[in-house]
Amino acid sequence: MKTLAAILVETKKPLVIDTIEIPKLKPGQVLVEISYSGLCHTQLLETNGHRGKDEFLPHLLGHEGSGKVVEIGPDVKKVKSDDMVILSWMKGSGANVFGSVYNWKDKKVNAGAITTFSKYSVISENRLTVLNKSFSLKVASLIGCALPTGLGAVFNTARPKPGQSLAVFGCGGVGLSAIQGAIIAGCAPVIAIDINEKKLQVAKTLGATHIINAKTQNPIEALQKICPLDYAIEASGSPIAMEQALIAVKPQGGTAIIIGNAHHGKNISIDPRQFNLGKKLLGTWGGDNNPDIHFPRYCSLIEHNYCSTNHLTAHTYGLDQINSALEDLEKGEVLRPIIDMSL
Protein backbone atom coordinates (compact mmCIF):
# COMPACT_ATOMS: atom_id res chain seq x y z
CA MET A 1 0.00 0.00 0.00
CA LYS A 2 1.22 3.50 -0.82
CA THR A 3 0.52 6.94 0.61
CA LEU A 4 1.27 10.57 -0.15
CA ALA A 5 3.61 12.09 2.43
CA ALA A 6 5.73 15.17 3.17
CA ILE A 7 9.35 14.07 3.58
CA LEU A 8 12.17 15.95 5.28
CA VAL A 9 15.05 15.11 2.94
CA GLU A 10 17.40 17.93 3.90
CA THR A 11 17.21 20.55 6.64
CA LYS A 12 16.71 24.17 5.57
CA LYS A 13 15.03 22.91 2.41
CA PRO A 14 11.29 22.52 1.60
CA LEU A 15 9.64 19.22 2.45
CA VAL A 16 9.31 16.91 -0.53
CA ILE A 17 5.74 15.81 -1.30
CA ASP A 18 5.76 12.36 -2.86
CA THR A 19 4.34 8.85 -2.71
CA ILE A 20 5.96 6.31 -0.39
CA GLU A 21 5.41 2.62 0.31
CA ILE A 22 3.88 1.76 3.70
CA PRO A 23 5.68 -1.05 5.58
CA LYS A 24 3.99 -4.12 7.05
CA LEU A 25 2.67 -3.56 10.56
CA LYS A 26 4.78 -4.82 13.44
CA PRO A 27 3.25 -6.08 16.69
CA GLY A 28 1.85 -3.09 18.57
CA GLN A 29 1.46 -0.88 15.49
CA VAL A 30 -1.67 0.59 13.91
CA LEU A 31 -2.34 1.90 10.40
CA VAL A 32 -4.30 5.15 10.59
CA GLU A 33 -5.92 7.15 7.82
CA ILE A 34 -5.01 10.71 8.83
CA SER A 35 -7.85 13.24 8.68
CA TYR A 36 -6.10 16.31 10.11
CA SER A 37 -2.64 17.13 11.36
CA GLY A 38 -1.58 20.06 13.46
CA LEU A 39 1.69 21.80 12.68
CA CYS A 40 3.86 22.77 15.64
CA HIS A 41 6.93 24.95 16.18
CA THR A 42 8.78 21.69 16.84
CA GLN A 43 8.53 20.96 13.13
CA LEU A 44 10.00 24.40 12.40
CA LEU A 45 12.95 23.53 14.60
CA GLU A 46 13.37 20.22 12.79
CA THR A 47 13.06 21.55 9.24
CA ASN A 48 15.35 24.51 9.96
CA GLY A 49 18.00 22.34 11.59
CA HIS A 50 17.61 23.92 15.02
CA ARG A 51 17.53 20.62 16.93
CA GLY A 52 21.13 19.72 16.25
CA LYS A 53 22.50 17.21 13.75
CA ASP A 54 19.72 15.10 12.23
CA GLU A 55 20.85 11.46 12.17
CA PHE A 56 17.66 10.10 10.62
CA LEU A 57 17.35 11.89 7.27
CA PRO A 58 15.31 11.39 5.22
CA HIS A 59 12.38 11.05 7.61
CA LEU A 60 8.73 11.86 8.22
CA LEU A 61 7.40 14.55 10.57
CA GLY A 62 4.27 15.48 12.51
CA HIS A 63 3.27 14.63 16.06
CA GLU A 64 -0.36 15.69 16.54
CA GLY A 65 -3.39 14.69 14.53
CA SER A 66 -6.63 12.79 14.20
CA GLY A 67 -7.94 10.05 11.99
CA LYS A 68 -9.50 6.61 11.56
CA VAL A 69 -8.00 3.22 12.33
CA VAL A 70 -7.67 1.20 9.13
CA GLU A 71 -5.78 -1.86 10.34
CA ILE A 72 -4.26 -3.11 13.57
CA GLY A 73 -1.09 -5.13 13.92
CA PRO A 74 -0.59 -8.23 16.10
CA ASP A 75 -1.23 -7.83 19.84
CA VAL A 76 -2.97 -4.46 19.55
CA LYS A 77 -5.84 -4.24 22.06
CA LYS A 78 -6.37 -0.53 22.67
CA VAL A 79 -8.04 0.28 19.34
CA LYS A 80 -9.92 -1.54 16.59
CA SER A 81 -10.68 -0.91 12.92
CA ASP A 82 -12.91 2.11 12.24
CA ASP A 83 -12.18 3.71 15.63
CA MET A 84 -11.72 7.47 15.48
CA VAL A 85 -8.51 8.40 17.27
CA ILE A 86 -6.37 11.27 18.53
CA LEU A 87 -2.71 10.93 17.56
CA SER A 88 -0.15 12.39 19.95
CA TRP A 89 3.55 12.25 20.70
CA MET A 90 2.56 11.89 24.36
CA LYS A 91 2.68 8.29 25.54
CA GLY A 92 -0.45 6.57 26.84
CA SER A 93 -1.13 2.92 27.52
CA GLY A 94 -0.36 0.22 24.98
CA ALA A 95 2.69 -1.02 23.13
CA ASN A 96 5.57 1.40 22.66
CA VAL A 97 7.00 0.69 19.19
CA PHE A 98 9.86 2.99 18.23
CA GLY A 99 9.09 3.45 14.55
CA SER A 100 9.02 2.19 10.98
CA VAL A 101 10.96 2.43 7.75
CA TYR A 102 9.01 3.40 4.63
CA ASN A 103 10.26 2.93 1.06
CA TRP A 104 10.67 5.86 -1.32
CA LYS A 105 12.18 5.28 -4.76
CA ASP A 106 14.24 2.39 -3.33
CA LYS A 107 15.43 4.63 -0.51
CA LYS A 108 14.68 4.19 3.18
CA VAL A 109 12.57 6.86 4.87
CA ASN A 110 12.65 6.76 8.65
CA ALA A 111 9.66 7.42 10.87
CA GLY A 112 9.22 7.62 14.62
CA ALA A 113 6.47 6.12 16.75
CA ILE A 114 4.13 8.79 15.36
CA THR A 115 4.10 10.76 12.11
CA THR A 116 1.16 12.75 10.80
CA PHE A 117 2.35 14.49 7.62
CA SER A 118 0.94 11.76 5.38
CA LYS A 119 -2.43 10.48 4.19
CA TYR A 120 -1.83 7.15 5.94
CA SER A 121 0.60 6.52 8.76
CA VAL A 122 1.89 3.66 10.90
CA ILE A 123 1.48 4.64 14.55
CA SER A 124 2.58 3.03 17.81
CA GLU A 125 -0.40 1.84 19.86
CA ASN A 126 0.50 3.99 22.86
CA ARG A 127 0.31 7.20 20.79
CA LEU A 128 -3.42 6.72 20.14
CA THR A 129 -6.48 7.70 22.18
CA VAL A 130 -9.95 6.57 21.12
CA LEU A 131 -12.22 9.49 20.31
CA ASN A 132 -15.99 9.79 20.54
CA LYS A 133 -17.24 9.64 16.95
CA SER A 134 -19.39 12.74 17.45
CA PHE A 135 -16.34 14.87 18.29
CA SER A 136 -14.87 17.09 15.57
CA LEU A 137 -11.81 15.45 13.99
CA LYS A 138 -10.47 18.89 13.08
CA VAL A 139 -10.55 20.01 16.70
CA ALA A 140 -9.29 16.62 17.88
CA SER A 141 -6.03 17.14 15.96
CA LEU A 142 -5.15 19.90 18.46
CA ILE A 143 -5.53 17.55 21.41
CA GLY A 144 -2.38 15.78 20.30
CA CYS A 145 -0.09 18.62 21.40
CA ALA A 146 -1.17 22.27 21.52
CA LEU A 147 -4.13 22.06 23.88
CA PRO A 148 -2.87 19.41 26.32
CA THR A 149 0.55 21.03 26.60
CA GLY A 150 -0.90 24.41 27.54
CA LEU A 151 -3.79 23.16 29.65
CA GLY A 152 -1.66 20.52 31.35
CA ALA A 153 1.07 23.01 32.26
CA VAL A 154 -1.58 24.77 34.32
CA PHE A 155 -3.66 21.86 35.62
CA ASN A 156 -0.92 19.27 36.16
CA THR A 157 2.32 21.21 36.62
CA ALA A 158 1.47 24.59 38.14
CA ARG A 159 -1.77 23.57 39.90
CA PRO A 160 -2.72 27.13 40.91
CA LYS A 161 -5.45 27.84 43.42
CA PRO A 162 -8.37 30.12 42.52
CA GLY A 163 -7.36 33.75 42.89
CA GLN A 164 -3.65 33.21 42.29
CA SER A 165 -2.02 35.25 39.52
CA LEU A 166 -0.55 33.72 36.38
CA ALA A 167 1.28 35.14 33.37
CA VAL A 168 2.01 33.42 30.07
CA PHE A 169 5.07 34.36 28.03
CA GLY A 170 4.29 33.52 24.39
CA CYS A 171 0.80 33.44 22.92
CA GLY A 172 1.00 30.82 20.21
CA GLY A 173 -1.18 27.71 20.22
CA VAL A 174 0.33 26.36 23.44
CA GLY A 175 0.43 29.68 25.27
CA LEU A 176 -3.17 30.53 24.41
CA SER A 177 -4.20 27.11 25.69
CA ALA A 178 -2.36 27.85 28.95
CA ILE A 179 -4.26 31.13 29.22
CA GLN A 180 -7.54 29.28 28.88
CA GLY A 181 -6.38 26.77 31.48
CA ALA A 182 -5.56 29.59 33.89
CA ILE A 183 -9.04 31.06 33.43
CA ILE A 184 -10.70 27.67 33.97
CA ALA A 185 -8.57 27.21 37.11
CA GLY A 186 -9.85 30.53 38.48
CA CYS A 187 -6.58 32.46 38.28
CA ALA A 188 -6.75 36.23 38.66
CA PRO A 189 -5.29 38.17 37.07
CA VAL A 190 -4.33 36.27 33.91
CA ILE A 191 -1.66 38.12 31.96
CA ALA A 192 -0.60 37.51 28.35
CA ILE A 193 2.86 38.53 27.10
CA ASP A 194 4.09 38.45 23.50
CA ILE A 195 5.77 40.58 20.85
CA ASN A 196 2.96 40.03 18.33
CA GLU A 197 0.03 42.38 18.88
CA LYS A 198 -2.39 40.17 16.94
CA LYS A 199 -1.69 37.26 19.25
CA LEU A 200 -2.18 39.49 22.28
CA GLN A 201 -5.58 40.56 21.01
CA VAL A 202 -6.58 36.91 20.62
CA ALA A 203 -5.47 36.33 24.21
CA LYS A 204 -7.67 39.22 25.29
CA THR A 205 -10.71 37.77 23.51
CA LEU A 206 -10.07 34.47 25.31
CA GLY A 207 -10.22 36.19 28.69
CA ALA A 208 -6.75 37.48 29.54
CA THR A 209 -7.24 40.36 31.96
CA HIS A 210 -4.02 42.14 30.94
CA ILE A 211 -1.79 42.08 27.87
CA ILE A 212 1.85 43.16 27.66
CA ASN A 213 3.66 43.74 24.38
CA ALA A 214 7.27 42.82 25.17
CA LYS A 215 8.39 44.62 22.03
CA THR A 216 7.37 47.99 23.43
CA GLN A 217 7.41 47.37 27.20
CA ASN A 218 9.73 45.77 29.71
CA PRO A 219 7.59 42.77 30.73
CA ILE A 220 9.13 42.46 34.20
CA GLU A 221 8.46 46.12 35.03
CA ALA A 222 4.97 45.90 33.53
CA LEU A 223 4.16 42.80 35.58
CA GLN A 224 5.38 44.42 38.79
CA LYS A 225 2.88 47.23 38.27
CA ILE A 226 0.00 44.75 38.00
CA CYS A 227 0.50 42.42 40.97
CA PRO A 228 2.89 40.06 42.77
CA LEU A 229 3.08 37.13 40.34
CA ASP A 230 2.44 33.61 41.62
CA TYR A 231 3.08 31.71 38.38
CA ALA A 232 4.79 32.41 35.06
CA ILE A 233 4.48 29.95 32.19
CA GLU A 234 6.95 30.33 29.34
CA ALA A 235 5.64 29.02 25.99
CA SER A 236 7.73 30.96 23.47
CA GLY A 237 10.96 29.00 23.16
CA SER A 238 12.93 32.20 23.75
CA PRO A 239 15.78 31.90 26.28
CA ILE A 240 15.26 35.57 27.17
CA ALA A 241 11.61 34.90 28.01
CA MET A 242 12.64 31.88 30.09
CA GLU A 243 14.97 34.06 32.15
CA GLN A 244 12.34 36.76 32.49
CA ALA A 245 9.73 34.27 33.67
CA LEU A 246 11.85 33.35 36.69
CA ILE A 247 12.72 36.95 37.49
CA ALA A 248 9.07 38.01 37.21
CA VAL A 249 7.57 35.66 39.81
CA LYS A 250 7.35 36.78 43.41
CA PRO A 251 9.84 35.84 46.14
CA GLN A 252 8.89 33.13 48.63
CA GLY A 253 6.64 30.92 46.56
CA GLY A 254 6.68 32.20 42.98
CA THR A 255 7.03 29.46 40.34
CA ALA A 256 8.21 29.67 36.73
CA ILE A 257 7.41 26.80 34.35
CA ILE A 258 9.26 26.30 31.06
CA ILE A 259 7.41 24.75 28.12
CA GLY A 260 9.15 26.23 25.08
CA ASN A 261 11.87 24.52 23.04
CA ALA A 262 14.91 26.71 22.46
CA HIS A 263 17.17 26.36 19.45
CA HIS A 264 19.88 23.71 19.80
CA GLY A 265 22.94 25.13 21.55
CA LYS A 266 21.10 28.04 23.14
CA ASN A 267 21.32 28.36 26.93
CA ILE A 268 19.78 30.45 29.66
CA SER A 269 21.62 32.39 32.34
CA ILE A 270 20.24 32.23 35.87
CA ASP A 271 21.25 34.37 38.82
CA PRO A 272 21.31 31.85 41.71
CA ARG A 273 19.96 34.54 44.01
CA GLN A 274 16.60 33.99 42.36
CA PHE A 275 16.50 30.64 44.14
CA ASN A 276 17.71 32.21 47.38
CA LEU A 277 14.56 34.34 47.17
CA GLY A 278 12.49 31.18 47.44
CA LYS A 279 11.45 30.91 43.80
CA LYS A 280 10.97 27.66 41.89
CA LEU A 281 11.84 26.79 38.30
CA LEU A 282 10.04 23.79 36.81
CA GLY A 283 10.09 21.99 33.50
CA THR A 284 7.14 20.13 32.04
CA TRP A 285 6.96 17.19 29.62
CA GLY A 286 4.18 18.47 27.41
CA GLY A 287 1.98 19.48 30.33
CA ASP A 288 2.65 16.24 32.24
CA ASN A 289 -0.42 14.57 30.77
CA ASN A 290 -1.64 10.99 30.83
CA PRO A 291 -3.48 10.87 27.47
CA ASP A 292 -5.81 8.07 28.58
CA ILE A 293 -7.03 10.19 31.49
CA HIS A 294 -6.56 13.79 30.44
CA PHE A 295 -7.46 13.83 26.73
CA PRO A 296 -11.10 12.84 27.35
CA ARG A 297 -11.28 15.58 30.00
CA TYR A 298 -10.04 18.18 27.53
CA CYS A 299 -12.59 16.99 24.98
CA SER A 300 -15.27 17.50 27.62
CA LEU A 301 -14.06 21.04 28.35
CA ILE A 302 -14.36 21.84 24.65
CA GLU A 303 -17.78 20.20 24.28
CA HIS A 304 -19.15 22.17 27.24
CA ASN A 305 -17.70 25.49 25.99
CA TYR A 306 -15.15 25.96 28.75
CA CYS A 307 -12.37 25.94 26.18
CA SER A 308 -12.43 27.48 22.69
CA THR A 309 -10.52 26.24 19.66
CA ASN A 310 -11.82 28.60 16.95
CA HIS A 311 -8.65 30.67 17.05
CA LEU A 312 -6.54 27.58 16.36
CA THR A 313 -8.61 26.01 13.59
CA ALA A 314 -9.06 29.05 11.38
CA HIS A 315 -6.31 28.26 8.87
CA THR A 316 -6.32 24.98 6.94
CA TYR A 317 -3.97 23.79 4.22
CA GLY A 318 -3.76 20.77 1.95
CA LEU A 319 -0.80 18.42 2.30
CA ASP A 320 0.63 19.89 -0.91
CA GLN A 321 0.62 23.31 0.79
CA ILE A 322 2.54 22.21 3.86
CA ASN A 323 5.64 24.27 3.06
CA SER A 324 3.47 27.39 2.86
CA ALA A 325 1.97 26.42 6.23
CA LEU A 326 5.45 26.19 7.75
CA GLU A 327 6.36 29.60 6.35
CA ASP A 328 3.16 31.20 7.66
CA LEU A 329 3.76 29.73 11.12
CA GLU A 330 7.34 30.96 11.20
CA LYS A 331 6.26 34.48 10.20
CA GLY A 332 3.61 34.51 12.94
CA GLU A 333 0.81 34.92 10.41
CA VAL A 334 -1.13 31.93 11.78
CA LEU A 335 -1.42 30.50 15.28
CA ARG A 336 -1.69 26.82 14.38
CA PRO A 337 -1.78 25.62 10.77
CA ILE A 338 -4.07 22.62 10.28
CA ILE A 339 -3.32 20.19 7.46
CA ASP A 340 -6.58 18.85 6.04
CA MET A 341 -5.80 15.60 4.23
CA SER A 342 -9.02 15.80 2.21
CA LEU A 343 -7.87 18.95 0.38
C-alpha positions in Angstrom: 0.0 0.0 0.0 1.2 3.5 -0.8 0.5 6.9 0.6 1.3 10.6 -0.2 3.6 12.1 2.4 5.7 15.2 3.2 9.3 14.1 3.6 12.2 15.9 5.3 15.0 15.1 2.9 17.4 17.9 3.9 17.2 20.6 6.6 16.7 24.2 5.6 15.0 22.9 2.4 11.3 22.5 1.6 9.6 19.2 2.5 9.3 16.9 -0.5 5.7 15.8 -1.3 5.8 12.4 -2.9 4.3 8.8 -2.7 6.0 6.3 -0.4 5.4 2.6 0.3 3.9 1.8 3.7 5.7 -1.1 5.6 4.0 -4.1 7.0 2.7 -3.6 10.6 4.8 -4.8 13.4 3.2 -6.1 16.7 1.8 -3.1 18.6 1.5 -0.9 15.5 -1.7 0.6 13.9 -2.3 1.9 10.4 -4.3 5.1 10.6 -5.9 7.2 7.8 -5.0 10.7 8.8 -7.8 13.2 8.7 -6.1 16.3 10.1 -2.6 17.1 11.4 -1.6 20.1 13.5 1.7 21.8 12.7 3.9 22.8 15.6 6.9 25.0 16.2 8.8 21.7 16.8 8.5 21.0 13.1 10.0 24.4 12.4 13.0 23.5 14.6 13.4 20.2 12.8 13.1 21.6 9.2 15.4 24.5 10.0 18.0 22.3 11.6 17.6 23.9 15.0 17.5 20.6 16.9 21.1 19.7 16.2 22.5 17.2 13.8 19.7 15.1 12.2 20.8 11.5 12.2 17.7 10.1 10.6 17.3 11.9 7.3 15.3 11.4 5.2 12.4 11.0 7.6 8.7 11.9 8.2 7.4 14.5 10.6 4.3 15.5 12.5 3.3 14.6 16.1 -0.4 15.7 16.5 -3.4 14.7 14.5 -6.6 12.8 14.2 -7.9 10.0 12.0 -9.5 6.6 11.6 -8.0 3.2 12.3 -7.7 1.2 9.1 -5.8 -1.9 10.3 -4.3 -3.1 13.6 -1.1 -5.1 13.9 -0.6 -8.2 16.1 -1.2 -7.8 19.8 -3.0 -4.5 19.6 -5.8 -4.2 22.1 -6.4 -0.5 22.7 -8.0 0.3 19.3 -9.9 -1.5 16.6 -10.7 -0.9 12.9 -12.9 2.1 12.2 -12.2 3.7 15.6 -11.7 7.5 15.5 -8.5 8.4 17.3 -6.4 11.3 18.5 -2.7 10.9 17.6 -0.2 12.4 19.9 3.6 12.3 20.7 2.6 11.9 24.4 2.7 8.3 25.5 -0.4 6.6 26.8 -1.1 2.9 27.5 -0.4 0.2 25.0 2.7 -1.0 23.1 5.6 1.4 22.7 7.0 0.7 19.2 9.9 3.0 18.2 9.1 3.5 14.6 9.0 2.2 11.0 11.0 2.4 7.8 9.0 3.4 4.6 10.3 2.9 1.1 10.7 5.9 -1.3 12.2 5.3 -4.8 14.2 2.4 -3.3 15.4 4.6 -0.5 14.7 4.2 3.2 12.6 6.9 4.9 12.7 6.8 8.7 9.7 7.4 10.9 9.2 7.6 14.6 6.5 6.1 16.7 4.1 8.8 15.4 4.1 10.8 12.1 1.2 12.7 10.8 2.3 14.5 7.6 0.9 11.8 5.4 -2.4 10.5 4.2 -1.8 7.2 5.9 0.6 6.5 8.8 1.9 3.7 10.9 1.5 4.6 14.6 2.6 3.0 17.8 -0.4 1.8 19.9 0.5 4.0 22.9 0.3 7.2 20.8 -3.4 6.7 20.1 -6.5 7.7 22.2 -10.0 6.6 21.1 -12.2 9.5 20.3 -16.0 9.8 20.5 -17.2 9.6 16.9 -19.4 12.7 17.5 -16.3 14.9 18.3 -14.9 17.1 15.6 -11.8 15.5 14.0 -10.5 18.9 13.1 -10.6 20.0 16.7 -9.3 16.6 17.9 -6.0 17.1 16.0 -5.1 19.9 18.5 -5.5 17.6 21.4 -2.4 15.8 20.3 -0.1 18.6 21.4 -1.2 22.3 21.5 -4.1 22.1 23.9 -2.9 19.4 26.3 0.5 21.0 26.6 -0.9 24.4 27.5 -3.8 23.2 29.7 -1.7 20.5 31.3 1.1 23.0 32.3 -1.6 24.8 34.3 -3.7 21.9 35.6 -0.9 19.3 36.2 2.3 21.2 36.6 1.5 24.6 38.1 -1.8 23.6 39.9 -2.7 27.1 40.9 -5.4 27.8 43.4 -8.4 30.1 42.5 -7.4 33.7 42.9 -3.6 33.2 42.3 -2.0 35.3 39.5 -0.5 33.7 36.4 1.3 35.1 33.4 2.0 33.4 30.1 5.1 34.4 28.0 4.3 33.5 24.4 0.8 33.4 22.9 1.0 30.8 20.2 -1.2 27.7 20.2 0.3 26.4 23.4 0.4 29.7 25.3 -3.2 30.5 24.4 -4.2 27.1 25.7 -2.4 27.9 29.0 -4.3 31.1 29.2 -7.5 29.3 28.9 -6.4 26.8 31.5 -5.6 29.6 33.9 -9.0 31.1 33.4 -10.7 27.7 34.0 -8.6 27.2 37.1 -9.9 30.5 38.5 -6.6 32.5 38.3 -6.8 36.2 38.7 -5.3 38.2 37.1 -4.3 36.3 33.9 -1.7 38.1 32.0 -0.6 37.5 28.3 2.9 38.5 27.1 4.1 38.5 23.5 5.8 40.6 20.9 3.0 40.0 18.3 0.0 42.4 18.9 -2.4 40.2 16.9 -1.7 37.3 19.3 -2.2 39.5 22.3 -5.6 40.6 21.0 -6.6 36.9 20.6 -5.5 36.3 24.2 -7.7 39.2 25.3 -10.7 37.8 23.5 -10.1 34.5 25.3 -10.2 36.2 28.7 -6.7 37.5 29.5 -7.2 40.4 32.0 -4.0 42.1 30.9 -1.8 42.1 27.9 1.9 43.2 27.7 3.7 43.7 24.4 7.3 42.8 25.2 8.4 44.6 22.0 7.4 48.0 23.4 7.4 47.4 27.2 9.7 45.8 29.7 7.6 42.8 30.7 9.1 42.5 34.2 8.5 46.1 35.0 5.0 45.9 33.5 4.2 42.8 35.6 5.4 44.4 38.8 2.9 47.2 38.3 0.0 44.8 38.0 0.5 42.4 41.0 2.9 40.1 42.8 3.1 37.1 40.3 2.4 33.6 41.6 3.1 31.7 38.4 4.8 32.4 35.1 4.5 29.9 32.2 7.0 30.3 29.3 5.6 29.0 26.0 7.7 31.0 23.5 11.0 29.0 23.2 12.9 32.2 23.7 15.8 31.9 26.3 15.3 35.6 27.2 11.6 34.9 28.0 12.6 31.9 30.1 15.0 34.1 32.2 12.3 36.8 32.5 9.7 34.3 33.7 11.8 33.3 36.7 12.7 37.0 37.5 9.1 38.0 37.2 7.6 35.7 39.8 7.3 36.8 43.4 9.8 35.8 46.1 8.9 33.1 48.6 6.6 30.9 46.6 6.7 32.2 43.0 7.0 29.5 40.3 8.2 29.7 36.7 7.4 26.8 34.3 9.3 26.3 31.1 7.4 24.7 28.1 9.1 26.2 25.1 11.9 24.5 23.0 14.9 26.7 22.5 17.2 26.4 19.4 19.9 23.7 19.8 22.9 25.1 21.6 21.1 28.0 23.1 21.3 28.4 26.9 19.8 30.5 29.7 21.6 32.4 32.3 20.2 32.2 35.9 21.3 34.4 38.8 21.3 31.8 41.7 20.0 34.5 44.0 16.6 34.0 42.4 16.5 30.6 44.1 17.7 32.2 47.4 14.6 34.3 47.2 12.5 31.2 47.4 11.4 30.9 43.8 11.0 27.7 41.9 11.8 26.8 38.3 10.0 23.8 36.8 10.1 22.0 33.5 7.1 20.1 32.0 7.0 17.2 29.6 4.2 18.5 27.4 2.0 19.5 30.3 2.6 16.2 32.2 -0.4 14.6 30.8 -1.6 11.0 30.8 -3.5 10.9 27.5 -5.8 8.1 28.6 -7.0 10.2 31.5 -6.6 13.8 30.4 -7.5 13.8 26.7 -11.1 12.8 27.4 -11.3 15.6 30.0 -10.0 18.2 27.5 -12.6 17.0 25.0 -15.3 17.5 27.6 -14.1 21.0 28.4 -14.4 21.8 24.6 -17.8 20.2 24.3 -19.2 22.2 27.2 -17.7 25.5 26.0 -15.1 26.0 28.7 -12.4 25.9 26.2 -12.4 27.5 22.7 -10.5 26.2 19.7 -11.8 28.6 17.0 -8.6 30.7 17.1 -6.5 27.6 16.4 -8.6 26.0 13.6 -9.1 29.1 11.4 -6.3 28.3 8.9 -6.3 25.0 6.9 -4.0 23.8 4.2 -3.8 20.8 1.9 -0.8 18.4 2.3 0.6 19.9 -0.9 0.6 23.3 0.8 2.5 22.2 3.9 5.6 24.3 3.1 3.5 27.4 2.9 2.0 26.4 6.2 5.4 26.2 7.7 6.4 29.6 6.4 3.2 31.2 7.7 3.8 29.7 11.1 7.3 31.0 11.2 6.3 34.5 10.2 3.6 34.5 12.9 0.8 34.9 10.4 -1.1 31.9 11.8 -1.4 30.5 15.3 -1.7 26.8 14.4 -1.8 25.6 10.8 -4.1 22.6 10.3 -3.3 20.2 7.5 -6.6 18.8 6.0 -5.8 15.6 4.2 -9.0 15.8 2.2 -7.9 18.9 0.4 
